[in-house]
Structures are given as structure tokens and as C-alpha cells.
């Protein structure tokens, strides 16, 4: 089995990188064009990761997609990505390009020990960039109010009423 790195080495990586640049520039049409060129170079088993909707589609939409005959799948995908486009102005291009970007990122950063990616990759593909990130190595003390509320709720569950009025620290979990 070809590793992710080898597949990318043989797959015209310039298109994947170009797509990343276009995403950064918010040129979603060119990003999707570059991703499509990139996908054309990938072996079928690698390309399947990018085309897999299981992490972003509802079970009903996934069942409908699987029942859609081959020639009609392109139209189904066009409608699917249009429905999932947050701005509804790009005709689904933006969301589809973003999905490809997330898969590319998960393959590059979360596939060292688990193929095609580990649990972090699944979460990243489904939800994208986290709103808040903190680790024991890189503490982020600017905690959004939503995260603080979760920490306080967890602290109450862990420590009971004695947690009231106490300041907690820790990357996510409340540590006294």
C-alpha cells in the first residue's frame, strides 16, 4: 500500500499546494479547480478519501447519495455542496473546496499512525479549525466565554459545590 507521502509525491503536489494558496486568498473557484487537478493525479483509493461524504453528510443524504446512479451523482453533489455552503453565493464551490482542504490537512497532519487519519482528522474534517486551542505545551489563557462555561460546568461535576468561586486553569479540563 502506498503511503500518503508517496501518493502525494507522485500526485502532482503542486496542485494541492496551489489549492491551499487559493483557499488562503479566498479564491474558491481557483482552489476547487486546483483540487480537481490534484485529485486527477491521485490513485483511486486515495481519491476516495476526498470524495467520501460520510463525515459531513446526514445519514439520509448519505443513503440518497449511495442510491443515486453514477451518471446522476455529479448533480447530487452539486446540490449537496450548495445546501452546505454557508454563504450560498458560491454555488457550493466554497464548501466543496473547504472539504477538500480539510481532507488534505487531515491526511497531512493526522495520518502518521492511523490510516487514513486518526480521530483528530475525523473531527477536523467534520468541524474544521477549532474555535479554541490550548495544550499543556502551549497554554492559551485567553479563554472564550463558551469554553469557560464548559470548564466551570465540568468543575462543578468533578468538585461539587466547593468549585464555586474558584479559579481553574488547564488546557481544557478544570484543574485546581
Secondary structure, 3 states (H helix, E strand, C coil): CCCHHHHHHCCCHHHHHHHHHHHHCCCHHHHHHHHHHHHHHCCHHHHHHHHCCCCCCCHHHHHHHHHCCHHHHHHHHHHHHHHCCCCCCCCCHHHHHHHHHHHHHHHHHCCCCCCCCCHHHHHHHHHCCCCCCCCCCCCCCCCCHHHHHHHHHHHHHHHHHHHCCCCCECCCCCEC
